[in-house]
Amino acid sequence: MPSFKSKMFSLLLRNRHLLSGKLKKPVIDFKSSIEDMRADISRSAEKIAKLPKGVNVVKAHYPDFYAEWVIPENCKDEQVILYFHGGGFVSGNCKDHRNLVANFCTFVKTKSLVFDYSLAPEKPFPAAVNDSVSIYCWLLKNNYLPKNIVFAGDSAGGGLEMSCLLMLKEQNTPLPAAVVAMSPCTDMTISGQSHKTKMKADPCTPKGSTETWLSYYVGNGNPSNPIMSPLFGNLTGLPPIMIQVGENETLLDDSTRFAEKAKIAGVDITLHVWKDMFHCFPMLAPMFREATEAMNEIADFIKYHLSK
């Protein structure tokens, strides 16, 4: 039975267009302005810009693009979460996700490195993957040991971290200790049945957005490319992975099919499908019970693998 607060959040998300004075729900297509969407996201992020108590943000000395450390108090300096933000591969940045990642860090009590990877349509695949590999290797060059690094990400970022793992594996680069993905996007061919069966139940995904945004990310490439769509990759040898996903989201099959394939490949995979929950709901902890429980599971998973 979903909590009352989770129901209220779902209702709010489903009707958020009304809060902006629009009577009709938005439909995303190739005429939709990416610039306007990015500006709207930034304005929304500014409204919740206050950081949780005890968290500091410091610009990272990474030379190629902007990145920042999100540091909770009393964390171990040698341990780090490389955080891959969401945004459909077309939006999002460190500033927009700062409050969400800071809240994440207060739960896991580990500092995070967040980075502004390349966005489509200006820079389609493989730019974002290359950026991800580059900043991970920068961590290694700066004496962070793989056993002290965890990947975490939400939505598009959850898929991007899997792509990064596969590219690192191809390059014989040591992999991080563990991976956490919240509602990851792993299939650019959009072949999962949940894209159809969960459309009405999903309060978060605007009609047409998945097809439009993923098309921008794919560009002129092949959406079945296993680095682009990690669902189709060789998952053997990947580190332990935890996936948290809501039952009521179109990306459900991206999570369940990836987890099934990872299990067959011998990966230590933990999948939790939360009944009646929506896209990336753990990021709203501690606002309602299910989000808090999911985030506590994530925190326990990360602490366990960083302590080994």
C-alpha positions as a Python dict, from the first residue, in 0.01 Angstrom:
ca = {
    (1, 'M'): (0, 0, 0),
    (2, 'P'): (167, 326, -111),
    (3, 'S'): (203, 594, 151),
    (4, 'F'): (-24, 898, 145),
    (5, 'K'): (271, 1130, 80),
    (6, 'S'): (393, 923, -216),
    (7, 'K'): (43, 940, -366),
    (8, 'M'): (45, 1317, -326),
    (9, 'F'): (383, 1346, -498),
    (10, 'S'): (262, 1128, -784),
    (11, 'L'): (-50, 1343, -821),
    (12, 'L'): (161, 1659, -817),
    (13, 'L'): (394, 1523, -1084),
    (14, 'R'): (103, 1413, -1301),
    (15, 'N'): (-52, 1759, -1288),
    (16, 'R'): (258, 1979, -1275),
    (17, 'H'): (158, 2142, -1605),
    (18, 'L'): (-129, 2308, -1420),
    (19, 'L'): (114, 2474, -1180),
    (20, 'S'): (274, 2652, -1477),
    (21, 'G'): (-63, 2770, -1606),
    (22, 'K'): (-99, 2514, -1884),
    (23, 'L'): (-427, 2325, -1920),
    (24, 'K'): (-289, 2054, -2147),
    (25, 'K'): (-7, 1816, -2066),
    (26, 'P'): (303, 1884, -2276),
    (27, 'V'): (386, 1672, -2578),
    (28, 'I'): (754, 1658, -2673),
    (29, 'D'): (859, 1640, -3038),
    (30, 'F'): (1138, 1770, -3258),
    (31, 'K'): (978, 2116, -3259),
    (32, 'S'): (1008, 2141, -2880),
    (33, 'S'): (1278, 2381, -2762),
    (34, 'I'): (1564, 2213, -2578),
    (35, 'E'): (1687, 2555, -2468),
    (36, 'D'): (1353, 2642, -2308),
    (37, 'M'): (1341, 2307, -2131),
    (38, 'R'): (1691, 2354, -1991),
    (39, 'A'): (1599, 2704, -1872),
    (40, 'D'): (1284, 2572, -1701),
    (41, 'I'): (1486, 2303, -1523),
    (42, 'S'): (1739, 2562, -1405),
    (43, 'R'): (1466, 2790, -1272),
    (44, 'S'): (1307, 2499, -1086),
    (45, 'A'): (1644, 2399, -939),
    (46, 'E'): (1703, 2753, -814),
    (47, 'K'): (1387, 2731, -604),
    (48, 'I'): (1537, 2443, -402),
    (49, 'A'): (1897, 2566, -414),
    (50, 'K'): (1961, 2561, -39),
    (51, 'L'): (2206, 2287, 49),
    (52, 'P'): (2144, 2047, 339),
    (53, 'K'): (2324, 2137, 659),
    (54, 'G'): (2682, 2013, 674),
    (55, 'V'): (2735, 1981, 296),
    (56, 'N'): (2992, 2187, 105),
    (57, 'V'): (3036, 2228, -271),
    (58, 'V'): (3384, 2287, -415),
    (59, 'K'): (3483, 2325, -781),
    (60, 'A'): (3699, 2034, -898),
    (61, 'H'): (4030, 2106, -1069),
    (62, 'Y'): (3934, 1903, -1373),
    (63, 'P'): (4068, 2069, -1689),
    (64, 'D'): (3830, 1960, -1966),
    (65, 'F'): (3483, 2063, -1842),
    (66, 'Y'): (3311, 2176, -1525),
    (67, 'A'): (3291, 1933, -1234),
    (68, 'E'): (3236, 1981, -862),
    (69, 'W'): (3281, 1801, -534),
    (70, 'V'): (2976, 1766, -310),
    (71, 'I'): (3119, 1695, 35),
    (72, 'P'): (2916, 1598, 344),
    (73, 'E'): (3074, 1642, 685),
    (74, 'N'): (3267, 1355, 846),
    (75, 'C'): (3321, 1164, 521),
    (76, 'K'): (3637, 970, 434),
    (77, 'D'): (3857, 1168, 200),
    (78, 'E'): (3982, 864, 7),
    (79, 'Q'): (3631, 742, -89),
    (80, 'V'): (3425, 897, -367),
    (81, 'I'): (3104, 849, -562),
    (82, 'L'): (3128, 948, -927),
    (83, 'Y'): (2774, 1076, -986),
    (84, 'F'): (2612, 1071, -1332),
    (85, 'H'): (2319, 1314, -1339),
    (86, 'G'): (1998, 1252, -1531),
    (87, 'G'): (1823, 1467, -1787),
    (88, 'G'): (1737, 1252, -2088),
    (89, 'F'): (2088, 1297, -2234),
    (90, 'V'): (1980, 1648, -2341),
    (91, 'S'): (1966, 1848, -2017),
    (92, 'G'): (2100, 1869, -1664),
    (93, 'N'): (2425, 1987, -1511),
    (94, 'C'): (2602, 2009, -1176),
    (95, 'K'): (2414, 2319, -1065),
    (96, 'D'): (2070, 2179, -1152),
    (97, 'H'): (2142, 1856, -960),
    (98, 'R'): (2339, 2012, -675),
    (99, 'N'): (2066, 1997, -413),
    (100, 'L'): (1960, 1644, -513),
    (101, 'V'): (2315, 1510, -505),
    (102, 'A'): (2386, 1691, -177),
    (103, 'N'): (2083, 1523, -24),
    (104, 'F'): (2206, 1190, -167),
    (105, 'C'): (2544, 1248, -2),
    (106, 'T'): (2389, 1308, 339),
    (107, 'F'): (2239, 959, 323),
    (108, 'V'): (2545, 774, 195),
    (109, 'K'): (2793, 988, 397),
    (110, 'T'): (3037, 984, 106),
    (111, 'K'): (3154, 1274, -108),
    (112, 'S'): (3050, 1285, -473),
    (113, 'L'): (3214, 1416, -787),
    (114, 'V'): (2948, 1546, -1028),
    (115, 'F'): (3035, 1654, -1380),
    (116, 'D'): (2888, 1836, -1679),
    (117, 'Y'): (2914, 1571, -1949),
    (118, 'S'): (2837, 1662, -2311),
    (119, 'L'): (2469, 1692, -2400),
    (120, 'A'): (2276, 1612, -2717),
    (121, 'P'): (2174, 1731, -2969),
    (122, 'E'): (2482, 1952, -2982),
    (123, 'K'): (2709, 1661, -2890),
    (124, 'P'): (2547, 1319, -2946),
    (125, 'F'): (2691, 977, -2860),
    (126, 'P'): (2973, 897, -2787),
    (127, 'A'): (3065, 1237, -2642),
    (128, 'A'): (2902, 1183, -2301),
    (129, 'V'): (3055, 836, -2265),
    (130, 'N'): (3399, 966, -2355),
    (131, 'D'): (3361, 1244, -2098),
    (132, 'S'): (3262, 988, -1833),
    (133, 'V'): (3559, 765, -1904),
    (134, 'S'): (3790, 1066, -1902),
    (135, 'I'): (3687, 1197, -1561),
    (136, 'Y'): (3699, 848, -1406),
    (137, 'C'): (4053, 804, -1535),
    (138, 'W'): (4133, 1147, -1390),
    (139, 'L'): (4026, 1016, -1049),
    (140, 'L'): (4260, 719, -1091),
    (141, 'K'): (4546, 949, -1189),
    (142, 'N'): (4478, 1151, -875),
    (143, 'N'): (4538, 845, -656),
    (144, 'Y'): (4180, 735, -596),
    (145, 'L'): (4180, 357, -590),
    (146, 'P'): (3909, 168, -784),
    (147, 'K'): (3810, -11, -462),
    (148, 'N'): (3728, 331, -312),
    (149, 'I'): (3512, 453, -604),
    (150, 'V'): (3142, 387, -658),
    (151, 'F'): (2939, 493, -961),
    (152, 'A'): (2588, 629, -902),
    (153, 'G'): (2338, 786, -1138),
    (154, 'D'): (1975, 850, -1216),
    (155, 'S'): (1773, 802, -1536),
    (156, 'A'): (1995, 887, -1837),
    (157, 'G'): (2287, 906, -1595),
    (158, 'G'): (2207, 554, -1478),
    (159, 'G'): (2242, 430, -1834),
    (160, 'L'): (2550, 641, -1899),
    (161, 'E'): (2737, 487, -1607),
    (162, 'M'): (2670, 139, -1752),
    (163, 'S'): (2802, 256, -2090),
    (164, 'C'): (3107, 395, -1913),
    (165, 'L'): (3168, 58, -1744),
    (166, 'L'): (3155, -126, -2076),
    (167, 'M'): (3398, 114, -2240),
    (168, 'L'): (3635, 94, -1942),
    (169, 'K'): (3619, -284, -1962),
    (170, 'E'): (3706, -273, -2333),
    (171, 'Q'): (4008, -58, -2246),
    (172, 'N'): (4116, -294, -1964),
    (173, 'T'): (4085, -11, -1711),
    (174, 'P'): (4020, -123, -1351),
    (175, 'L'): (3650, -92, -1267),
    (176, 'P'): (3496, 77, -961),
    (177, 'A'): (3393, -115, -651),
    (178, 'A'): (3019, -100, -717),
    (179, 'V'): (2743, 75, -911),
    (180, 'V'): (2405, 223, -814),
    (181, 'A'): (2146, 308, -1079),
    (182, 'M'): (1807, 468, -1020),
    (183, 'S'): (1565, 409, -1310),
    (184, 'P'): (1845, 371, -1566),
    (185, 'C'): (1789, 416, -1939),
    (186, 'T'): (1973, 120, -2094),
    (187, 'D'): (1804, 65, -2433),
    (188, 'M'): (1814, 333, -2703),
    (189, 'T'): (1604, 114, -2934),
    (190, 'I'): (1309, 169, -2696),
    (191, 'S'): (1209, -197, -2732),
    (192, 'G'): (1082, -253, -2376),
    (193, 'Q'): (708, -316, -2353),
    (194, 'S'): (682, -87, -2050),
    (195, 'H'): (717, 214, -2280),
    (196, 'K'): (362, 126, -2389),
    (197, 'T'): (213, -59, -2093),
    (198, 'K'): (324, 197, -1832),
    (199, 'M'): (260, 519, -2025),
    (200, 'K'): (-70, 595, -1852),
    (201, 'A'): (64, 501, -1510),
    (202, 'D'): (385, 705, -1545),
    (203, 'P'): (338, 1055, -1396),
    (204, 'C'): (684, 1179, -1491),
    (205, 'T'): (750, 1109, -1859),
    (206, 'P'): (593, 1355, -2107),
    (207, 'K'): (445, 1200, -2419),
    (208, 'G'): (702, 1183, -2697),
    (209, 'S'): (996, 1275, -2476),
    (210, 'T'): (1171, 937, -2479),
    (211, 'E'): (1158, 904, -2857),
    (212, 'T'): (1270, 1262, -2915),
    (213, 'W'): (1549, 1287, -2661),
    (214, 'L'): (1698, 946, -2734),
    (215, 'S'): (1694, 1025, -3105),
    (216, 'Y'): (1905, 1332, -3031),
    (217, 'Y'): (2147, 1121, -2826),
    (218, 'V'): (2172, 846, -3089),
    (219, 'G'): (2239, 1099, -3366),
    (220, 'N'): (2360, 916, -3676),
    (221, 'G'): (2469, 612, -3475),
    (222, 'N'): (2321, 266, -3437),
    (223, 'P'): (2094, 251, -3129),
    (224, 'S'): (2181, -119, -3089),
    (225, 'N'): (2547, -33, -3032),
    (226, 'P'): (2624, -206, -2698),
    (227, 'I'): (2815, 94, -2566),
    (228, 'M'): (2525, 324, -2650),
    (229, 'S'): (2264, 72, -2529),
    (230, 'P'): (2432, -121, -2246),
    (231, 'L'): (2139, -364, -2237),
    (232, 'F'): (2295, -525, -2545),
    (233, 'G'): (2650, -528, -2410),
    (234, 'N'): (2861, -810, -2271),
    (235, 'L'): (2803, -762, -1899),
    (236, 'T'): (3043, -1033, -1782),
    (237, 'G'): (3295, -902, -1531),
    (238, 'L'): (3105, -593, -1420),
    (239, 'P'): (3119, -498, -1050),
    (240, 'P'): (2823, -541, -811),
    (241, 'I'): (2521, -337, -922),
    (242, 'M'): (2211, -216, -740),
    (243, 'I'): (1912, -96, -944),
    (244, 'Q'): (1616, 85, -788),
    (245, 'V'): (1314, 139, -1014),
    (246, 'G'): (947, 222, -977),
    (247, 'E'): (670, -6, -1096),
    (248, 'N'): (488, 286, -1260),
    (249, 'E'): (742, 408, -1511),
    (250, 'T'): (805, 359, -1879),
    (251, 'L'): (1172, 272, -1816),
    (252, 'L'): (1078, -26, -1600),
    (253, 'D'): (1184, -283, -1862),
    (254, 'D'): (1517, -105, -1912),
    (255, 'S'): (1589, -199, -1551),
    (256, 'T'): (1438, -546, -1529),
    (257, 'R'): (1583, -673, -1858),
    (258, 'F'): (1926, -532, -1777),
    (259, 'A'): (1918, -696, -1434),
    (260, 'E'): (1812, -1029, -1583),
    (261, 'K'): (2092, -1019, -1838),
    (262, 'A'): (2346, -914, -1574),
    (263, 'K'): (2244, -1206, -1352),
    (264, 'I'): (2291, -1450, -1641),
    (265, 'A'): (2636, -1297, -1700),
    (266, 'G'): (2733, -1371, -1339),
    (267, 'V'): (2714, -1014, -1211),
    (268, 'D'): (2626, -959, -845),
    (269, 'I'): (2302, -774, -922),
    (270, 'T'): (2043, -636, -679),
    (271, 'L'): (1712, -524, -831),
    (272, 'H'): (1430, -367, -632),
    (273, 'V'): (1108, -285, -817),
    (274, 'W'): (897, -63, -591),
    (275, 'K'): (522, -110, -618),
    (276, 'D'): (331, 201, -729),
    (277, 'M'): (645, 415, -738),
    (278, 'F'): (753, 653, -1014),
    (279, 'H'): (1069, 754, -1200),
    (280, 'C'): (1375, 820, -980),
    (281, 'F'): (1163, 845, -664),
    (282, 'P'): (1457, 768, -423),
    (283, 'M'): (1599, 1113, -499),
    (284, 'L'): (1304, 1262, -307),
    (285, 'A'): (1410, 1111, 26),
    (286, 'P'): (1327, 1189, 304),
    (287, 'M'): (1002, 1342, 179),
    (288, 'F'): (808, 1016, 195),
    (289, 'R'): (853, 666, 335),
    (290, 'E'): (929, 469, 18),
    (291, 'A'): (1192, 717, -100),
    (292, 'T'): (1364, 708, 239),
    (293, 'E'): (1363, 329, 252),
    (294, 'A'): (1505, 306, -100),
    (295, 'M'): (1777, 560, -24),
    (296, 'N'): (1869, 375, 294),
    (297, 'E'): (1907, 56, 88),
    (298, 'I'): (2137, 247, -148),
    (299, 'A'): (2339, 385, 143),
    (300, 'D'): (2382, 39, 296),
    (301, 'F'): (2489, -104, -41),
    (302, 'I'): (2750, 167, -94),
    (303, 'K'): (2886, 147, 259),
    (304, 'Y'): (2919, -230, 234),
    (305, 'H'): (3116, -226, -89),
    (306, 'L'): (3341, 64, 15),
    (307, 'S'): (3426, -117, 337),
    (308, 'K'): (3546, -434, 165),
}
